[in-house]
Amino acid sequence: MLTSLGINFGQYFNSSPEMDSPIRLEEFIALLNQQIRPYNPEHDFYGLEEIYNRYFKLNEERFESISVKEIDNKILYIDWQYAIYQNNLIQKHQLEYNAGQLQFDDAKLASEKVKALVDIYKNSLDIYNRTLIRDIEILFHIYSGRIVQDFQGGLGLFIKEDKGIKFLTDPHKSYDAIFSMSSGQLSALMISFTLALNKKYSKNKILFIDDLDPIDGRVKYCGFY
């Protein structure tokens, strides 16, 4: 190996039999260091033998029949095929993006329509609650005062709008009356509310109440929850 590199290492041998003869080891190491060259991956020929075996099957005539022009044409062909692949890949991603964008736009439009419907529903419900309270609050106060005579001195209950319809034992309180009344008082509240609605909106002023027990049970359940 050293001879192939042009290094004559024989001159560094100690040819004198004397024990104290100088050893030129440091000079030899310095010479070896001078032969070191930086590694260049382009000069890595260890994989060429594998390529030769794989593509030419150790056929020297086949290897020598290939010209540089054919290799250049092959490089151009590979570059062209790679460009086609890249273009197809971009078109595929563009189609996927367009489909996703279309779905997003449709979902956004549907969301806006649903939001508009929800706003209409909320506004309509608010208007309905305000109208209902305005129409029956006096009637409800009178009926509840007559029926629930042992509650709040028979002054009657109040009704107001607060994210819906809320019944109050006092206009200055904020919690709903159904959470502070007995089941019997809740039944009276429900009957008062029904009578007020019937008085204001029903064309037939006659109202029949068949059985209060089922009503009382439902009122207890609703009042608890």
C-alpha positions as CSV (number, residue, x, y, z in Angstrom):
1,M,0.0,0.0,0.0
2,L,2.8,2.4,0.9
3,T,4.7,1.5,-2.2
4,S,1.7,2.3,-4.4
5,L,1.6,5.8,-2.8
6,G,5.3,6.4,-3.8
7,I,6.6,6.1,-0.2
8,N,10.0,4.4,0.3
9,F,9.8,3.3,3.9
10,G,12.9,1.2,3.7
11,Q,15.1,4.2,4.2
12,Y,13.6,4.7,7.7
13,F,14.6,1.3,8.9
14,N,17.3,1.0,11.5
15,S,20.1,-1.0,9.8
16,S,22.6,-0.5,12.5
17,P,22.9,-3.3,15.1
18,E,23.8,-0.8,17.8
19,M,21.1,-0.2,20.4
20,D,21.7,3.5,20.6
21,S,21.3,4.2,16.9
22,P,18.7,6.9,16.2
23,I,15.2,5.9,15.1
24,R,13.7,8.1,12.3
25,L,10.1,7.3,13.4
26,E,9.1,11.0,13.6
27,E,10.3,11.7,10.1
28,F,8.3,8.7,8.8
29,I,5.1,9.9,10.6
30,A,5.6,13.4,9.1
31,L,6.0,11.9,5.6
32,L,2.7,9.9,6.1
33,N,0.9,13.1,7.3
34,Q,2.0,14.8,4.1
35,Q,0.2,12.1,2.0
36,I,-3.2,12.8,3.7
37,R,-5.6,14.5,1.4
38,P,-9.1,16.0,2.3
39,Y,-12.0,13.6,1.6
40,N,-14.0,14.4,-1.5
41,P,-17.3,12.5,-1.9
42,E,-17.1,12.9,-5.7
43,H,-14.0,10.7,-5.6
44,D,-15.7,7.9,-3.8
45,F,-15.4,4.9,-6.2
46,Y,-16.4,2.2,-3.7
47,G,-19.9,2.1,-5.0
48,L,-19.0,2.0,-8.7
49,E,-18.3,-1.8,-8.5
50,E,-21.8,-2.4,-7.2
51,I,-23.3,-0.2,-10.0
52,Y,-21.2,-2.1,-12.6
53,N,-22.4,-5.4,-11.3
54,R,-26.0,-4.3,-11.1
55,Y,-26.5,-2.6,-14.5
56,F,-23.8,-4.2,-16.7
57,K,-23.7,-7.8,-15.2
58,L,-19.9,-7.6,-15.4
59,N,-20.2,-7.4,-19.2
60,E,-17.3,-5.2,-20.3
61,E,-18.5,-5.0,-23.9
62,R,-21.9,-3.7,-22.8
63,F,-20.2,-1.2,-20.6
64,E,-17.9,0.1,-23.3
65,S,-20.8,0.3,-25.8
66,I,-22.3,3.2,-23.8
67,S,-21.2,6.7,-25.0
68,V,-21.0,9.9,-23.0
69,K,-23.8,11.3,-25.3
70,E,-26.1,8.5,-24.3
71,I,-25.4,9.2,-20.6
72,D,-26.1,12.9,-21.2
73,N,-29.4,12.0,-23.0
74,K,-30.3,9.7,-20.1
75,I,-29.7,12.5,-17.6
76,L,-31.9,14.8,-19.7
77,Y,-34.6,12.1,-19.8
78,I,-34.5,11.6,-16.1
79,D,-34.7,15.4,-15.5
80,W,-37.7,15.5,-17.9
81,Q,-39.5,12.7,-16.2
82,Y,-38.9,14.3,-12.8
83,A,-40.3,17.6,-14.0
84,I,-43.4,15.7,-15.3
85,Y,-43.8,14.0,-11.9
86,Q,-43.4,17.3,-10.1
87,N,-46.0,19.0,-12.3
88,N,-48.5,16.1,-11.8
89,L,-47.9,16.3,-8.1
90,I,-48.5,20.0,-8.1
91,Q,-51.7,19.6,-10.1
92,K,-52.9,16.9,-7.7
93,H,-52.3,19.1,-4.7
94,Q,-54.0,22.0,-6.4
95,L,-57.1,19.9,-7.1
96,E,-57.1,18.7,-3.4
97,Y,-56.7,22.3,-2.3
98,N,-59.5,23.5,-4.6
99,A,-61.8,20.8,-3.3
100,G,-61.0,21.6,0.3
101,Q,-61.5,25.3,-0.4
102,L,-64.9,24.6,-1.9
103,Q,-65.9,22.6,1.1
104,F,-64.7,25.3,3.4
105,D,-66.6,28.0,1.5
106,D,-69.8,25.9,1.5
107,A,-69.4,25.2,5.2
108,K,-68.8,28.9,5.9
109,L,-71.9,29.9,3.9
110,A,-74.0,27.3,5.7
111,S,-72.7,28.5,9.0
112,E,-73.6,32.1,8.2
113,K,-77.1,31.0,7.1
114,V,-77.6,29.0,10.3
115,K,-76.3,32.0,12.4
116,A,-78.7,34.3,10.6
117,L,-81.6,31.9,11.3
118,V,-80.5,31.6,15.0
119,D,-80.4,35.4,15.2
120,I,-83.9,35.6,13.7
121,Y,-85.1,33.0,16.1
122,K,-83.6,34.8,19.1
123,N,-84.9,38.1,18.0
124,S,-88.4,36.7,17.3
125,L,-88.4,34.9,20.7
126,D,-87.3,38.2,22.5
127,I,-90.1,40.1,20.7
128,Y,-92.6,37.3,21.6
129,N,-91.6,37.3,25.2
130,R,-91.8,41.1,25.5
131,T,-95.2,41.1,23.8
132,L,-96.5,38.3,26.0
133,I,-95.3,39.9,29.2
134,R,-96.7,43.3,28.2
135,D,-100.1,41.7,27.4
136,I,-100.6,39.5,30.5
137,E,-98.4,40.9,33.3
138,I,-101.3,42.9,34.9
139,L,-103.7,40.0,34.5
140,F,-101.2,37.5,35.8
141,H,-100.5,39.8,38.8
142,I,-104.2,40.1,39.6
143,Y,-105.0,36.3,39.2
144,S,-101.9,35.2,41.2
145,G,-102.9,37.7,44.0
146,R,-106.4,36.3,44.2
147,I,-105.3,32.7,44.2
148,V,-102.1,32.9,46.3
149,Q,-103.6,35.0,49.1
150,D,-101.4,33.6,51.8
151,F,-98.2,34.5,49.9
152,Q,-96.7,38.0,50.1
153,G,-99.9,39.3,51.6
154,G,-101.8,38.4,48.5
155,L,-100.1,41.0,46.5
156,G,-99.6,38.7,43.6
157,L,-96.6,37.6,41.6
158,F,-94.7,39.5,39.0
159,I,-93.5,38.5,35.6
160,K,-90.5,39.9,33.6
161,E,-88.2,39.1,30.7
162,D,-84.8,37.9,31.7
163,K,-83.4,35.5,29.0
164,G,-86.9,34.2,28.8
165,I,-89.9,34.5,31.1
166,K,-89.2,34.7,34.8
167,F,-91.7,34.8,37.7
168,L,-90.8,36.9,40.7
169,T,-92.2,37.2,44.2
170,D,-90.8,40.7,44.4
171,P,-89.9,43.0,41.5
172,H,-86.6,43.8,43.1
173,K,-85.5,40.2,43.4
174,S,-83.6,38.4,40.7
175,Y,-84.2,34.7,41.4
176,D,-87.1,32.9,39.9
177,A,-90.1,32.3,42.2
178,I,-90.4,28.7,41.3
179,F,-87.3,28.0,43.4
180,S,-88.8,29.5,46.5
181,M,-92.4,28.3,46.4
182,S,-94.1,25.2,47.6
183,S,-95.7,22.8,45.1
184,G,-99.1,24.1,45.9
185,Q,-98.0,27.7,45.3
186,L,-96.4,26.5,42.1
187,S,-99.7,25.0,41.0
188,A,-101.4,28.3,41.8
189,L,-98.7,30.1,39.7
190,M,-99.3,27.8,36.8
191,I,-103.1,28.3,37.0
192,S,-102.7,32.0,37.2
193,F,-100.5,32.0,34.2
194,T,-103.0,29.9,32.3
195,L,-105.9,32.1,33.3
196,A,-104.1,35.2,32.2
197,L,-103.3,33.7,28.8
198,N,-106.9,32.5,28.3
199,K,-108.2,35.9,29.3
200,K,-106.0,37.7,26.8
201,Y,-105.8,35.5,23.8
202,S,-108.7,32.9,23.9
203,K,-111.8,33.7,21.9
204,N,-113.7,31.3,24.2
205,K,-113.5,32.6,27.7
206,I,-114.6,29.3,29.3
207,L,-111.7,27.2,30.6
208,F,-112.1,23.7,32.0
209,I,-109.4,22.2,34.3
210,D,-110.0,18.4,34.6
211,D,-107.5,17.2,37.2
212,L,-104.9,19.2,39.1
213,D,-103.0,16.3,40.4
214,P,-101.0,15.6,37.2
215,I,-100.4,19.3,36.8
216,D,-99.2,19.5,40.3
217,G,-96.8,16.6,39.7
218,R,-95.3,18.2,36.6
219,V,-95.0,21.6,38.4
220,K,-93.1,19.9,41.2
221,Y,-90.7,18.3,38.6
222,C,-90.2,21.5,36.7
223,G,-89.8,23.5,39.9
224,F,-87.1,21.1,41.1
225,Y,-85.0,21.3,38.0
